[in-house]
């Protein structure tokens, strides 16, 4: 029922899918470019239309009362970005516990323009042995573009730039420049 409602609402809003996500495999879903609060709304509708459980991480402020229960019910888990917690190891454990676990993350980590992407999602995928499925929310075309998965090999600079090349073709609600990835020294 929720699947049909989300599909109907996305269609009413003019959105279409290009590509699909395998419901039987674990993966990191990198979603971008992240430029607006509407990314979350379209993402949640897309998740409902795909009819597969997809989890996400969000800033801890979203999970406090009175609305925190909604974000948890939608599959979210809070992250306190002020603290250095072992988020990569914790996420890898979630993949080990569930052979179909899917985690959606925005590589930029914020809606604001950035000069460097967060790389945690890459390290989670690498350590968990799962693919990264790039998903672009193209507001100009009103398309949710799911492209070919990348299996991380450890060559982070090459693979992050492959992802960034894909996101440069996607027009976010508020377009921004996608940087070139350089491995920190």
N, C-alpha and C positions, 0 to 999 in steps of 0.2 A: 504494500500500500504506500509506504513512504517512498519507495523506489519510483513508483508511477507518479506520485505527486512531485517529486524533485525533477523528474524527467519532463513533466508537463510544464512546471514553472520555468525551468531553463529554456524550454522551447518558446514559451510565451515571452520571455525576456530576449529572445532572438539568439540564444547561445546554442552551439552545436559541438559535438565531439569529433575529433580527428584522432583515431587510434583508440587503444584499449589497454587496460591493465589486467594481467593474468591474476584471477582470483585465488589460484592455488599455490602461488609462490610468494615467499617473503621478499620484501624490497624496501629500499629507501625511495621515497617519492620526493624529488626536489621540485619545488613549485616556485615559479617566478615569472617575470620579475615582480618583486613584492613592493608595490608603490602606493597601495590604498587599503583602507579597511574593507572595501568591496572585495578584495582578493579572498578574504576569509569567507564572506557570504557565498560567493561563486564557488569556492572550494568545497564548502559544506554541502551545497546543492549538488555539485558534481559527485562528491562521495556518495550521497544518497542515491543519485541516478545510477552510479556504477554498481550499487547494491553489494558493496564489499566493505568490511570493517577496515577503516584507515584511521590510525591514531595520529596525534600531533602534539607538539610541545608549544607552550605559550608562556609569555612573561607572567610571573607569579601574581602580579596585580590583578590579572583577569580572573583569578580563582578565589578571590576573597568574597565574602558575603556582600550584597545579597545575590549576586549573579554567578558566583563561582560554580555552583552546582550545575548550571547549564553547560558550561565549558567542559566539565568532567563528563556529563552525560553525552556530550558530542564526541567523546573519545580523547579529550585533552588531558595533559599532565603539566603541572606548573614547573617552571624553571626560574630559579632566582639567579639572574645574570650578575648580581653583585658578588656572589660567592663562587669560589673555585671548587666546584664539586666534580666528582668523577662521572660526568654525564655520559661519556663515550662508553665506559665499562658497564654502566647501568643499562644503557640502551642495548648493548650487545647481549646482555643477559635476557632481555625481553625477546630478542630474536631466537635465542637458544630454547626458550620455553614454548614457543609457538611457531610451527613450521610455515604458517601463512601470515605471520605478523607483518604489517605494513606501517611505516612511519613516514608521515609527510612533514617536510621541513622547508623553510625558506632559506636558501643558502646565504642570502644577504644578512639575515638576522634582524632586519629593521626595514621600515618603509622609506627611511631617509636615504639619500645618496651615500654610497660608501666607496672607499678607495680599495677595499680588500674584502673579499667574501670570508665568512666563517668556514672552516674546513672540517668541523666536527662531524657533519653528515657523511663526508667522504671517509673519515676514519672509522665511523660506526660501520659503514657498508663493508669496508676492507676487513675489519676484524670479525664481523659477523659472517663474512663470506656471501654477501647478498649483492644483487645488482642495484644500481641507481637508475630509476626511471625518471627522466626529465619530463616535466609537465609545464607547459606555458599557458598562461591566461592572457590571451590576446584580445584586448578590449576593442581594438580597431576592427578586427574581423569577427569578434564575438565567438571565438573558438577556444575550446579547451584542447590543446594540442599535446597528445601523449606520443612521444617519439621513442626511438629505439633505445633500449636499456644499455647502460655501460657497466661492465663488470670491472671493478677497480683492481688494478694490478700492483699498485704502489707507486706508479709513476704519476704522482699527484699533479705536477705542473702541466703535463700533457693532457691528462684526463679532465682536470678542472677547466682548462682552456677549451676543450671540446664542449663541455657543458656551457661555458660562457658564450661560445660561438652560437650555440642553439638559442640562448636567451637574447642575443643581439637581434635575432629575427622576429622577436615577439614584442608587441607594443602594449606595455602596461597602461593602466588607467592614467597615470601621470608618468610619461616616458622619462627614463633616466639612463645615463651612460653605464654600461656594464664594463667593469675594469678588466684588464688583463691580469691573469694570476701569475704571481711570481712566488716561488717557494721561499719562505723566510730563511734567513741564514742562521 
